[in-house]
């Protein structure tokens, strides 16, 4: 009789442990999916930022030349 009770207790413990580990695993999977989605969004934003910088970078020299031209045109020293 004692062996029968211990067998059922052991089986119950295994079932509880299996359910608990499955629950932990499901939470980890959800966390990893959320983390993966977040990194995807960060990569998209980073790529957009890189594209903007690449687009603006060649124009920086042109903008500086234009500012210098305007600065010379409006400077009071020229009068």
N, C-alpha and C positions, 0 to 999 in steps of 0.2 A: 504494500500500500504506500509506504514512504517513497519507494522508488518511482511509483506511478505519479505521485504528487511532485516530486523533484523533476521528473521528466517534463511535466506540464509547465512548471515554473521556468525551467530552462528554455523550453520552446517559446514561452511567452516573452522571456527576456530577449531572445533572438529576434522575435517579431518586432518588439519595441525598438531594439537597436537598429534593425533594418529600416523601419519607418523613420526613425530619427536621422539616420545617415542620408536617406533619400531626401528628406526635408532640407537638410544642410546643403546637399548637392544642388537641389533646385534653387536655393537662395544664392549659392555661388554662381550658378549659371546665369541667373537674372542679373547679378552684379557685374559679371563679365560682359554680358550683352550691353548693359548700360554703359560700361566703361568703353567698350568698342565703339558704340554709337557716339560717345563723347569725343573720342579720338578722331573719328571720321569727321565730325563737325570742326574740330580744331584744325585738321589737315586742310579742309576746304577753306576755312578762313585764312590760314597761313598761305595757301596757294593764291587766294585773291589778293592778299597783301603783297605777296611777291610780285604778282602781275602788275599791281598799281605802282610799286616802286620801280619796276623795270620800265614801265611806261613813262614815268616822270623823270627818271634819272638822266636820260639824254637831253632833256629839255632844261635841266637846271642851269647849264652853262648859257643857253640862250636867254633864260630869264635874267641871269646875272648881267649879261651884256645889255639887255633892254633896260634894266634898272639903272645901270651906269649911264646909259644914254639919256634917260629921263633925268637923272641926278645932275648931269652936266647941263642939260637944257634949262633947268629951273634953279640952279645954284646962284646965289646972289653975287658970288665972286666974278661971274662972267659979265655983269653989267658995268 
